[in-house]
Amino acid sequence: MIAGHEHFYERLKPQKGIAYFTIGSSAKLRKGDLRKTAMTAYGNDTDYAFLLVEIVGDEMYFQAINNRGITIDAGSVRRVGKVEPNQGVTTQPVAPQAKPSPTQPGPTGTSGTKK
């Protein structure tokens, strides 16, 4: 399950086979709002971040990247027929550390950045 109203990033440990993500730190941060508990697998309320998700067959790969282009959390979740609690989540990185994308041309063919 992916939600976003809270202004931080958090991934919970699977609950009855369901992985929970909160990704609300893309536009606004509320530093100090994240209350890590025993259910928290990873959490961050100090960096702006976004979440990349790719689904291939029964596997969902995820990668949370902060505003400096650094991967702060990554892994995969596998869909299985019968899910047992605390199973189905691995922690392998999805991809190498993200790098900033090159500047895209603007609508008139010029760079999108000011000189």
C-alpha positions as CSV (number, residue, x, y, z in Angstrom):
1,M,0.0,0.0,0.0
2,I,1.3,3.4,-0.9
3,A,0.1,6.6,0.9
4,G,1.3,10.1,0.9
5,H,-0.4,12.6,3.3
6,E,2.3,12.6,6.0
7,H,5.3,14.8,5.1
8,F,8.1,12.2,5.5
9,Y,9.2,8.9,4.0
10,E,8.5,5.7,5.8
11,R,8.4,2.0,5.0
12,L,6.8,-0.3,7.5
13,K,7.7,-4.0,8.1
14,P,5.2,-6.2,6.2
15,Q,1.9,-6.6,8.1
16,K,0.2,-9.9,7.2
17,G,2.2,-9.9,3.9
18,I,1.4,-6.3,3.0
19,A,4.2,-3.7,2.6
20,Y,3.3,-0.2,3.5
21,F,5.0,3.0,2.2
22,T,4.4,6.6,3.1
23,I,6.0,9.0,0.6
24,G,4.9,12.5,1.4
25,S,8.3,14.3,1.5
26,S,8.5,15.3,-2.1
27,A,7.2,18.9,-1.7
28,K,7.2,19.6,2.0
29,L,9.0,18.3,5.1
30,R,7.9,18.2,8.7
31,K,11.2,17.4,10.5
32,G,10.6,15.6,13.7
33,D,7.1,14.3,12.7
34,L,8.3,10.8,12.0
35,R,7.8,8.6,15.1
36,K,9.8,5.4,14.5
37,T,8.2,2.3,16.1
38,A,9.0,-1.4,16.1
39,M,6.9,-1.6,12.8
40,T,9.2,0.9,11.0
41,A,11.6,-0.8,8.6
42,Y,13.1,2.6,7.4
43,G,12.1,6.2,7.9
44,N,13.4,9.6,7.0
45,D,12.0,13.1,7.8
46,T,15.1,15.1,7.1
47,D,15.4,14.8,3.3
48,Y,13.0,15.6,0.4
49,A,12.5,12.3,-1.4
50,F,10.5,10.6,-4.2
51,L,9.8,6.9,-4.8
52,L,10.5,5.0,-8.0
53,V,8.4,1.8,-8.4
54,E,8.7,-0.8,-11.1
55,I,6.6,-3.9,-11.3
56,V,7.9,-6.9,-13.2
57,G,5.8,-10.0,-13.0
58,D,5.2,-10.8,-9.4
59,E,8.0,-8.5,-8.1
60,M,7.7,-4.8,-7.2
61,Y,11.0,-3.0,-7.0
62,F,11.2,0.3,-5.1
63,Q,13.9,3.0,-4.7
64,A,13.5,6.1,-2.6
65,I,15.9,8.9,-3.7
66,N,16.5,12.1,-1.8
67,N,17.0,15.6,-3.2
68,R,20.7,15.1,-3.6
69,G,20.2,12.1,-5.8
70,I,21.2,9.6,-3.1
71,T,19.3,6.3,-2.7
72,I,18.0,6.3,0.9
73,D,16.0,3.1,0.7
74,A,15.6,0.3,-1.9
75,G,14.4,-3.2,-2.2
76,S,11.7,-5.4,-3.6
77,V,8.4,-6.9,-2.6
78,R,7.3,-10.2,-4.1
79,R,3.6,-11.1,-4.6
80,V,3.0,-14.7,-3.6
81,G,-0.1,-16.9,-3.6
82,K,-0.3,-17.4,0.2
83,V,1.5,-14.7,2.1
84,E,2.7,-15.4,5.6
85,P,3.4,-12.5,8.0
86,N,6.9,-10.9,7.6
87,Q,7.6,-12.7,4.3
88,G,7.8,-11.5,0.8
89,V,10.1,-8.5,1.3
90,T,13.8,-8.5,0.3
91,T,16.3,-5.7,0.7
92,Q,18.4,-5.9,-2.5
93,P,19.0,-2.6,-4.2
94,V,16.8,-1.9,-7.2
95,A,19.4,-0.1,-9.3
96,P,22.8,1.6,-8.9
97,Q,22.7,4.9,-7.0
98,A,20.6,7.4,-8.9
99,K,22.4,10.2,-10.7
100,P,20.8,13.5,-11.8
101,S,19.4,13.3,-15.2
102,P,20.8,15.6,-18.0
103,T,19.1,18.9,-18.6
104,Q,16.2,18.4,-21.0
105,P,15.7,20.8,-23.8
106,G,13.1,23.5,-23.2
107,P,10.0,24.0,-25.4
108,T,11.9,26.2,-27.9
109,G,14.9,23.8,-28.1
110,T,16.9,25.7,-25.5
111,S,18.1,24.4,-22.2
112,G,15.6,24.5,-19.4
113,T,18.2,26.3,-17.1
114,K,19.1,30.0,-17.0
115,K,22.6,31.1,-17.9
